[in-house]
Amino acid sequence: MKVPLLDLSPTLAEQRQEIIDKVIQVVDSTRYIQGPEVEGLEDEIADYCSVSHAIGVSSGTDALLVSLMALDVGPGDQVLTTPYSFFATMGVILRLGAMPVFADIDPISYNIDPSAIEAILEKDSERKIKAIIPVHLYGQCADMKRIMAISEKYGIPVIEDAAQAIGAEFYEPESGSENGNWHKAGSLGVCGCFSFFPSKNLGALGDGGMVVSRDEAFAQKVRLLRNHGGAPKYYHSMVGGNFRLDPLQAAVLRIKLKNLEKWHGQRRENAERYNTLFQVEKLIEPAQITLPTAVFKDPVGRNSRSNYHIYNQYIVRVERRDELRNWLAQKDIATEIYYPLGLHQQECLTKMTNPHPMVHTEKAAKETLALPIYPGLTPEMQEYVVKSIADFYR
Ligand SMILES: *Cc1c(COP(=O)(O)O)cnc(C)c1O
């Protein structure tokens, strides 16, 4: 049996004709820059994320870049972020002439550890750090309650890299009460950044991205920077870029957004099925496999309700990772390593500086493996994956 890491055809099949009809309609409209499809998607995403503003942009990378530009981050500045993410999170910082400062991850959630953030900020006596970028890795929110408390204490804005986490939610218990509030990824910081890269839970037919914000002035600035900073047109008080989202992509995304919650549900079901199958095969910690978790060590044992994980990736931590990966490849099962190096280990950075070792990140980079989790993956395929892993350890 062949099991790809990602197959977009099952979800495409659900909407293929509707998408094609829509593409033809946009082509015939002759409206190819900005316009009603982009504005429509912005309204719908703002609604979906419970924020007041959404600005369509050209990619997740550009969403991060334009957000840092809106905070006037530049040469001499520093930005605090996680060393365990896709390169774009750090690339945008370096492109603006600023430097990343890394806080290591929590080894259970793989997300940035708030205690490590605080330890760094305590030592930042020159106040060089201008922003904090937590990443909601794999579709699970970082500990935004603590991160926002730190952000407020030090007066440093948070840009949420929610590229992998559109629709993920973070639960904030009310102290001394049974109640609490759910917050959508991207809705707590000064802004949240999404990517519509095809492999994300909401993927376009190419590149696209979105910045969401509750802050009117910030959103207005991002809107201007998206289009070369001109206001009124041809009068430029600041330097932006061409970071616009294509109407063609926006139109397709509006169709796909209608099915997004259903697809999140299918990914979550698949994750549950893996969890059960690994239990049945008795492969779970303290044996060979550590399952992904929607549980924080902290805060207060709220367990799995703390997070609505959308499983952009299903990540296991395994013994003899590289050998296992080869074994699975021989059985036609595709897997991936996200990510083989910490950002602090990337050559383009180590040439400039000599960053501190990041213990939990470097360990995760050697031990984690992404298994297929996409909507449309069949139970038979999942059984085959788990069986093959069990065979490896026997
Ligand atoms: C995908 C991704 C990005 C970049 O998004 P693009 O749309 O590919 O530019 C940024 N950060 C993270 C964490 C990502 O996974």
The ligand as an SDF file (V2000), in Angstrom:
LIG
                    3D

 15 15  0  0  0  0  0  0  0  0999 V2000
    4.4090   27.8760    6.0140 C   0  0  0  0  0  0  0  0  0  0  0  0
    5.0060   28.6880    7.0950 C   0  0  0  0  0  0  0  0  0  0  0  0
    5.4230   30.0190    6.8930 C   0  0  0  0  0  0  0  0  0  0  0  0
    5.4990   30.6710    5.5540 C   0  0  0  0  0  0  0  0  0  0  0  0
    4.3590   30.6700    4.8040 O   0  0  0  0  0  0  0  0  0  0  0  0
    4.4350   30.8050    3.2060 P   0  0  0  0  0  0  0  0  0  0  0  0
    3.0340   31.0490    2.8230 O   0  0  0  0  0  0  0  0  0  0  0  0
    4.9940   29.5380    2.6730 O   0  0  0  0  0  0  0  0  0  0  0  0
    5.3120   31.9700    2.8860 O   0  0  0  0  0  0  0  0  0  0  0  0
    5.8550   30.7370    7.9970 C   0  0  0  0  0  0  0  0  0  0  0  0
    5.9260   30.1900    9.2200 N   0  0  0  0  0  0  0  0  0  0  0  0
    5.5760   28.9180    9.4390 C   0  0  0  0  0  0  0  0  0  0  0  0
    5.6500   28.3690   10.8230 C   0  0  0  0  0  0  0  0  0  0  0  0
    5.1300   28.1210    8.3840 C   0  0  0  0  0  0  0  0  0  0  0  0
    4.8060   26.8380    8.6110 O   0  0  0  0  0  0  0  0  0  0  0  0
  1  2  1  0
  2  3  1  0
  2 14  2  0
  3  4  1  0
  3 10  2  0
  4  5  1  0
  5  6  1  0
  6  7  2  0
  6  8  1  0
  6  9  1  0
 10 11  1  0
 11 12  2  0
 12 13  1  0
 12 14  1  0
 14 15  1  0
M  END
$$$$
